Amino acid sequence: MSAQPVINDLLQRPLTLAEVNAAILHQQRNRIKQYYPETGPLRRELYRKHMEFFRAGATMRERLMMAANRVGKSEGVGAYETTLHLTGKYPPWWEGKRFNSPISAWVAGDTNQTVRDILQAKLLGKLVREPGDNPNQAVGLGTGMIPWDAIKSVKPKAGGIPNAIESALIKHVSGGVSELTFKSYEQGRESFQGTEKHLVWLDEEPPLDVYLECLVRTMQTTMFPGGLLILTFTPLNGWTDVVERFMDEKACAEAGRFMVQAGWDDAPHLSDAEKAAMLAALPPHQRDARSKGIPQLGAGAIYPVEESALIVQPFEIPPHWPRVFGMDVGWNWTAGVHAAWDRENDIVYLYAEYLRSEGEPSIHAAAIKSRGAWIPGVIDPAANGRSQVDGRQLLEMYKALGLDLEAADNAVESGIYEVWTRMSSGRLKVFASCQQWLEEFRLYRRDAKGRVVKKRDHLQDCTRYIVKSGLGRAKTEPVAKPKRPRVYDPARMAGSWMS
């Protein structure tokens, strides 16, 4: 996300060149004030994913923004939040974590050079100076996210990298001084050992050992519930150990981890023309990662089908199309997918989804029936052998709660093949409103040994049940027969009625 400097167009007199230059310099040295205004085309209400990420910092120790390129993850998220914590100058609308005193922070990226060119530039500005000049008077210092008047001093980095900064002292609103240190992954895990840190920002995906070492640094702070570890990267390395740590929602909630995925559609500063041009320039195997923030799965994807080929905008389903639902049950997660079948063209439309962790069967049954109590369904056949409450079988329990259910065919590989056949031939479509289904679809994959990874796949299992054995149960909504009027029969005894 880039801020566009705007000279005050409300001035009532012409500006001199010196005044124009001074106004531009003032804005360059106060870039943070241009971010997330209350009004205008870049107002903060349009950056929902960014706001969600910030809010989570109030309760979550580890946060990841796994995002597409150009959505503002490094500048508008990482550099922006880091600056707030270093200076202590939080905007009135801020709902995230607050530090009331100076902090010690690390900011790290891939290499010393990329740290200088990206992270240092975004925080302190792009420095231009001659060798031997005072780095604190370098041209460009203060044109990053940290305001110029908040930078107390900077220390050059040794090692022959021109204009690189090793650390900086930042004035805190309390009157104290925060310490900012730049590091790189190429220095190795050992360089991340040492003292406690209030904040660590890792831009670009770190090696697992570096990530864990940084986590330890933030966990050892004397603050409660500890320091903050934030990560911002595009998942070009695929399903790594670091990515996997943030994919299990239940485990994340228990461990204080949080993830936001953001794509180009979450970045209002990108025009449709820009998005189309960037997508056309990307190789096909990188498009999902770079445009949607989805881990690059390559050959590991179970359904190698373009997402755009599946999605349709929601529409009113014709009453003559039969419907059915698939259901996957368990205590940790219970899922349901509703489908309508256009028999004439043999196209299955997935039009509704249900996914909830824990909860009683009565809650799940009520949610499924709210889509139409008359709709039949097929359920995970393993439910017939599970016990949950008082030893009763889940299949029988859901039947008793009013669901018309039969056990599904759970042949995994043949079911996957039938789903893929429908997808690749255009005979399976998904309503764009089924966002949780789409999130699972993007991550549905096989491991290195070719086995289906059984994580975040509940709605995909429901889909397999529908395609494999649910269509035979699908039916149209029954039409209530009109009641025949009752007619008085004088031939019968007085006062009798016949119908």
C-alpha positions in Angstrom: 0.0 0.0 0.0 1.5 3.3 -1.0 0.5 6.8 0.3 0.2 9.6 -2.2 1.7 12.9 -1.0 -0.8 15.7 -1.5 0.1 19.3 -1.3 -2.5 21.3 0.6 -4.9 22.3 -2.2 -6.9 24.6 0.0 -4.2 27.3 0.2 -5.5 30.6 -0.9 -2.2 31.9 -2.4 0.3 30.5 -4.8 3.2 28.5 -3.3 6.8 29.3 -3.9 9.1 26.6 -5.0 10.7 26.6 -1.5 7.3 26.2 0.1 6.4 23.3 -2.2 9.6 21.5 -1.4 9.1 22.1 2.3 5.6 20.7 2.2 6.7 17.6 0.3 9.6 17.1 2.8 7.2 17.5 5.7 4.9 14.8 4.3 7.8 12.5 3.5 9.0 12.8 7.1 5.5 12.1 8.4 4.4 9.3 6.2 2.6 7.4 9.0 0.0 10.1 9.2 -1.1 9.3 5.7 -2.1 5.7 6.6 -5.7 4.5 7.4 -7.6 7.8 7.4 -11.2 8.0 8.5 -12.3 9.2 5.1 -11.2 9.0 1.5 -10.5 6.2 -1.0 -7.9 4.6 1.3 -9.9 4.9 4.5 -9.2 2.2 7.1 -12.7 0.6 6.9 -11.7 -0.7 3.5 -8.7 -2.5 4.9 -10.6 -5.1 6.8 -7.9 -7.8 6.9 -5.3 -5.2 8.1 -7.6 -4.1 10.9 -8.3 -7.7 11.8 -4.6 -8.4 12.1 -4.0 -5.3 14.3 -6.9 -6.1 16.7 -5.7 -9.7 17.2 -2.5 -8.3 18.8 -4.4 -7.4 21.9 -4.8 -11.1 22.8 -2.5 -13.1 20.5 1.3 -13.3 21.0 2.1 -14.7 17.5 0.5 -13.3 14.4 1.0 -14.1 10.7 -0.2 -12.1 7.7 0.1 -14.6 4.9 -0.7 -12.4 2.0 -0.3 -11.7 -1.7 2.2 -9.3 -3.1 1.3 -5.6 -3.1 -1.4 -5.8 -0.4 0.6 -3.8 2.1 1.8 -6.6 4.4 5.3 -5.2 4.8 4.7 -1.4 4.8 1.0 -1.0 5.8 1.1 -3.8 8.4 4.7 -4.7 9.6 6.3 -1.3 9.4 3.2 0.6 10.5 2.6 -1.5 13.7 6.3 -1.6 14.5 6.5 2.2 14.3 3.5 2.5 16.7 5.2 0.3 19.3 8.6 2.0 19.0 7.2 5.5 19.4 4.2 4.8 21.6 2.1 7.1 19.5 -1.1 5.1 18.8 -3.9 6.5 16.8 -7.3 6.9 18.6 -8.8 4.0 16.7 -6.1 1.5 17.6 -7.5 -1.7 19.2 -4.4 -3.8 19.2 -1.6 -4.3 21.7 -0.1 -1.2 23.4 3.3 -0.7 25.0 3.2 2.1 27.6 7.0 2.3 27.9 10.0 2.1 25.5 10.6 -1.3 23.9 13.5 -3.3 22.4 12.7 -4.6 19.0 14.2 -6.8 16.3 13.3 -6.5 12.6 14.6 -9.3 10.3 14.5 -10.5 6.7 16.2 -12.8 4.3 19.6 -11.2 3.8 21.5 -8.1 5.0 21.0 -6.5 1.6 17.2 -7.1 1.4 16.9 -5.9 5.0 18.6 -2.7 3.9 16.7 -2.3 0.7 13.2 -3.2 2.1 12.9 -3.1 5.9 15.3 -0.3 6.6 13.9 1.8 3.8 10.3 1.2 5.0 11.1 2.2 8.6 13.9 4.8 8.4 13.9 5.8 4.7 16.2 5.1 1.8 19.5 6.5 2.8 21.8 8.3 0.4 25.2 9.5 1.7 28.9 9.6 0.9 31.3 7.3 2.8 32.4 9.0 6.0 29.4 11.3 6.3 27.5 11.4 9.5 24.8 8.8 9.2 22.5 10.8 11.4 22.5 13.5 8.8 22.2 11.2 5.8 19.8 12.3 3.0 16.7 10.2 3.1 16.8 9.5 6.8 13.3 10.0 8.3 11.4 9.4 5.1 10.2 6.0 6.1 7.4 5.1 8.4 9.2 6.3 11.6 8.8 10.1 11.7 12.0 12.1 11.2 11.7 13.9 14.6 11.4 10.5 16.4 14.8 9.2 15.2 17.3 10.0 17.9 20.3 8.3 16.3 21.4 5.5 14.0 24.4 3.2 14.1 25.9 2.1 10.7 26.3 -1.6 10.0 29.8 -2.9 9.7 30.7 -5.4 6.9 30.9 -3.3 3.8 27.2 -2.9 2.9 26.8 0.7 1.9 24.2 2.8 3.7 23.1 -0.2 5.9 22.0 0.6 9.5 22.6 -1.9 12.3 20.4 -0.2 15.0 18.5 3.0 15.8 17.3 4.7 18.9 13.7 5.9 18.6 12.1 8.5 20.9 9.2 7.1 22.8 6.2 9.3 23.8 6.9 8.5 27.5 10.2 10.4 27.3 12.3 7.3 27.1 14.1 5.7 24.1 13.2 2.5 22.2 15.9 0.3 20.6 15.5 -1.0 17.0 17.9 -3.6 15.6 18.0 -4.9 12.1 19.0 -8.6 11.6 18.9 -11.2 8.7 18.2 -14.9 8.5 21.5 -15.5 6.8 23.2 -14.7 10.1 21.9 -18.0 11.4 19.9 -19.0 14.5 22.8 -18.3 16.9 22.6 -14.6 16.1 19.0 -14.5 17.4 20.0 -15.8 20.8 20.3 -13.3 23.6 18.1 -11.0 25.6 14.4 -10.7 25.8 12.6 -8.7 23.1 9.3 -6.9 23.4 8.7 -7.1 19.6 10.1 -9.2 16.8 8.9 -8.6 13.2 10.0 -11.2 10.6 9.4 -10.1 7.1 9.5 -12.9 4.5 9.3 -16.5 5.8 12.0 -17.4 8.3 13.7 -20.8 8.7 11.9 -22.8 11.5 14.9 -22.6 13.9 15.1 -18.8 13.6 11.3 -18.5 14.1 11.4 -20.6 17.2 14.4 -18.7 18.6 12.6 -15.4 18.1 9.5 -16.9 19.8 11.6 -17.7 22.8 13.0 -14.1 22.9 9.4 -12.7 23.1 8.2 -15.3 25.6 10.9 -14.3 28.1 9.8 -10.7 28.6 8.7 -9.7 32.0 5.4 -8.3 30.5 2.2 -10.3 30.6 1.3 -12.0 28.4 4.7 -11.5 26.9 6.1 -9.8 23.8 4.9 -9.9 20.3 6.1 -11.9 17.3 4.6 -10.8 14.0 5.3 -12.4 10.6 4.5 -11.0 7.1 5.2 -13.0 4.0 3.9 -14.4 0.7 3.9 -18.3 1.0 6.1 -19.1 -2.0 7.8 -22.0 -0.2 4.6 -23.9 0.0 3.4 -25.9 3.0 6.4 -25.4 5.3 6.7 -26.2 9.0 6.2 -22.5 9.8 3.0 -22.3 7.6 1.6 -25.4 9.2 1.9 -24.0 12.7 -0.7 -21.4 11.7 -3.1 -23.6 9.8 -4.8 -25.5 12.7 -7.3 -23.0 14.0 -8.0 -24.8 17.3 -4.3 -25.3 18.1 -3.7 -21.7 17.2 -6.3 -20.4 19.6 -4.9 -22.5 22.4 -1.3 -21.4 21.8 -2.0 -17.7 21.2 -1.3 -17.9 17.4 -3.3 -16.0 14.8 -3.3 -15.8 11.0 -4.9 -13.6 8.4 -4.8 -14.5 4.7 -5.2 -11.5 2.3 -5.2 -11.3 -1.4 -5.5 -8.6 -4.1 -9.2 -8.3 -3.5 -8.4 -7.1 0.1 -6.3 -4.2 -1.2 -8.5 -1.3 -2.4 -5.4 0.6 -3.6 -5.0 -1.9 -6.4 -7.1 -1.3 -9.5 -8.7 -4.1 -11.6 -6.3 -3.2 -14.4 -3.3 -3.5 -12.1 -4.4 -6.9 -10.9 -5.1 -8.2 -14.4 -1.6 -7.0 -15.6 0.2 -8.5 -12.6 -1.7 -11.8 -12.9 -0.8 -12.1 -16.6 2.8 -11.6 -15.8 3.0 -14.4 -13.2 3.8 -18.0 -14.0 0.7 -20.2 -13.4 2.2 -22.1 -10.4 2.8 -18.9 -8.5 -0.5 -17.2 -9.2 -2.4 -18.3 -6.1 0.5 -17.6 -3.8 1.2 -14.1 -5.2 -2.4 -13.0 -5.8 -4.3 -14.7 -2.9 -1.7 -15.5 -0.3 -2.3 -19.2 -0.6 0.7 -21.6 0.0 2.2 -22.7 -3.3 1.4 -26.4 -3.3 2.5 -27.4 -6.8 2.0 -31.1 -7.5 0.7 -31.6 -4.0 -2.7 -30.0 -4.7 -5.4 -32.7 -4.9 -7.6 -30.8 -7.3 -5.3 -29.0 -9.8 -8.2 -26.9 -11.0 -8.3 -23.1 -11.4 -10.4 -21.7 -8.6 -12.0 -19.2 -11.0 -13.4 -22.2 -13.0 -15.4 -23.3 -10.0 -16.8 -20.1 -8.6 -20.2 -18.7 -9.5 -22.1 -15.8 -8.0 -25.1 -17.0 -5.8 -28.4 -17.2 -7.6 -31.9 -18.4 -6.7 -32.0 -22.1 -7.1 -34.9 -23.3 -9.3 -37.4 -25.3 -7.3 -37.3 -28.3 -9.6 -33.6 -28.9 -8.9 -33.2 -31.7 -6.3 -31.1 -31.0 -3.3 -29.0 -33.0 -0.8 -26.4 -32.3 1.9 -23.2 -34.0 2.9 -22.2 -34.1 6.6 -18.9 -34.8 8.4 -19.3 -35.2 12.2 -17.1 -35.2 15.2 -16.6 -33.3 18.5 -13.7 -31.1 17.3 -15.4 -30.1 14.0 -18.8 -30.7 12.5 -19.3 -29.7 8.8 -22.1 -29.7 6.3 -22.4 -28.8 2.6 -25.7 -28.3 0.8 -25.9 -29.0 -3.0 -28.4 -28.5 -5.7 -28.3 -30.7 -8.8 -29.2 -29.3 -12.3 -30.1 -32.7 -13.7 -30.7 -31.4 -17.2 -27.0 -30.3 -17.6 -25.7 -32.6 -14.9 -24.1 -29.8 -12.9 -23.8 -29.9 -9.1 -23.9 -26.5 -7.3 -22.5 -26.2 -3.8 -24.6 -23.4 -2.4 -24.3 -23.4 1.4 -21.8 -24.5 4.0 -21.7 -25.1 7.8 -18.5 -25.5 9.9 -18.4 -25.3 13.6 -16.0 -26.5 16.3 -17.4 -28.4 19.2 -21.0 -27.9 20.1 -23.8 -30.3 20.8 -25.5 -32.4 18.1 -28.7 -30.5 18.6 -27.0 -27.3 17.6 -25.6 -28.8 14.5 -28.9 -30.5 13.5 -30.8 -27.2 13.9 -28.3 -25.4 11.7 -28.6 -28.1 9.0 -32.4 -28.2 9.1 -32.6 -24.4 8.8 -31.7 -24.8 5.1 -34.7 -27.0 4.7 -35.8 -29.9 7.0 -37.0 -31.8 4.0 -33.6 -32.0 2.4 -32.0 -35.5 2.7 -28.4 -36.1 3.5 -25.4 -38.5 3.5 -23.1 -38.6 6.5 -19.6 -39.8 7.3 -20.1 -43.6 7.7 -17.7 -43.6 10.6 -20.3 -41.7 12.6 -22.1 -45.1 13.0 -19.2 -46.4 15.0 -18.4 -43.3 17.1 -19.8 -42.5 20.5 -20.2 -39.0 21.9 -23.0 -38.5 24.5 -24.1 -41.4 26.7 -22.6 -43.8 24.3 -25.3 -43.2 21.7 -24.2 -43.5 18.0 -24.1 -40.1 16.2 -25.9 -41.3 13.1 -28.9 -42.5 15.1 -28.8 -39.4 17.3 -28.9 -37.1 14.3 -31.8 -39.1 12.8 -33.6 -38.7 16.1 -33.0 -34.9 15.9 -35.0 -34.9 12.6 -32.3 -35.2 9.9 -33.0 -37.6 7.0 -29.7 -39.3 6.8 -27.9 -42.4 5.4 -24.3 -43.4 5.6 -22.2 -42.2 2.7 -19.8 -44.2 0.6 -16.4 -43.3 2.0 -14.2 -44.6 -0.7 -11.6 -41.9 -0.6 -9.6 -42.2 -3.8 -12.5 -43.0 -6.1 -14.5 -40.2 -4.4 -11.7 -37.7 -5.0 -11.5 -38.9 -8.7 -15.3 -38.4 -9.2 -15.1 -34.9 -7.6 -12.1 -34.0 -9.8 -13.8 -35.3 -12.9 -16.8 -33.0 -12.3 -14.5 -30.0 -11.5 -12.4 -30.5 -14.6 -15.4 -30.9 -16.9 -17.3 -27.9 -15.5 -20.0 -30.0 -13.8 -19.3 -28.9 -10.2 -19.7 -25.2 -9.2 -19.3 -23.4 -5.9 -21.2 -20.3 -4.8 -18.7 -17.5 -4.0 -20.4 -17.1 -0.6 -18.9 -20.5 0.5 -15.7 -18.9 1.7 -14.7 -21.6 4.2 -15.1 -24.2 1.5 -12.8 -22.2 -0.8 -10.2 -21.9 2.0 -10.2 -25.6 2.5 -10.0 -26.2 -1.3 -6.9 -24.1 -1.6 -5.1 -26.2 1.0 -6.4 -29.6 0.2 -3.3 -31.5 -0.7 -1.2 -34.7 -0.5 2.0 -35.1 1.5 5.4 -36.2 0.1 4.2 -39.8 0.2 1.1 -39.1 -1.7 -1.3 -39.4 1.2 -4.2 -37.0 1.7 -3.3 -34.6 4.5 -6.1 -34.9 7.0 -6.2 -31.3 8.2 -8.8 -28.7 7.4 -10.6 -31.0 5.0 -14.1 -31.4 6.6 -16.0 -29.5 3.9 -14.0 -31.4 1.2 -15.1 -34.7 2.8 -18.7 -33.5 2.7 -18.4 -32.7 -1.0 -16.9 -36.1 -1.7 -19.9 -37.8 0.1 -22.3 -35.8 -2.0 -20.7 -36.6 -5.3 -20.0 -40.2 -4.5 -23.3 -41.2 -3.0 -25.5 -38.2 -2.3 -27.0 -37.5 -5.7 -29.0 -40.7 -5.6 -30.8 -39.3 -2.5 -31.3 -35.8 -3.7 -35.0 -34.7 -4.0 -37.1 -31.6 -4.7 -39.0 -29.8 -2.1 -42.4 -31.5 -1.6 -45.4 -29.4 -2.6 -48.2 -29.4 -0.1 -51.3 -30.8 -1.5 -54.3 -28.4 -1.3 -57.0 -29.6 1.1 -60.2 -30.6 -0.6 -63.2 -28.6 0.6 -65.6 -30.4 2.9 -69.0 -30.7 1.4 -72.4 -31.1 3.3 -74.1 -34.4 2.3 -77.9 -34.1 2.7 -78.2 -37.8 2.1 -76.5 -38.5 5.3 -77.6 -37.6 8.7 -78.1 -34.0 9.4 -75.0 -32.1 10.4 -72.6 -34.7 9.0 -69.8 -33.6 6.7 -67.8 -35.4 4.1 -64.4 -34.6 2.7 
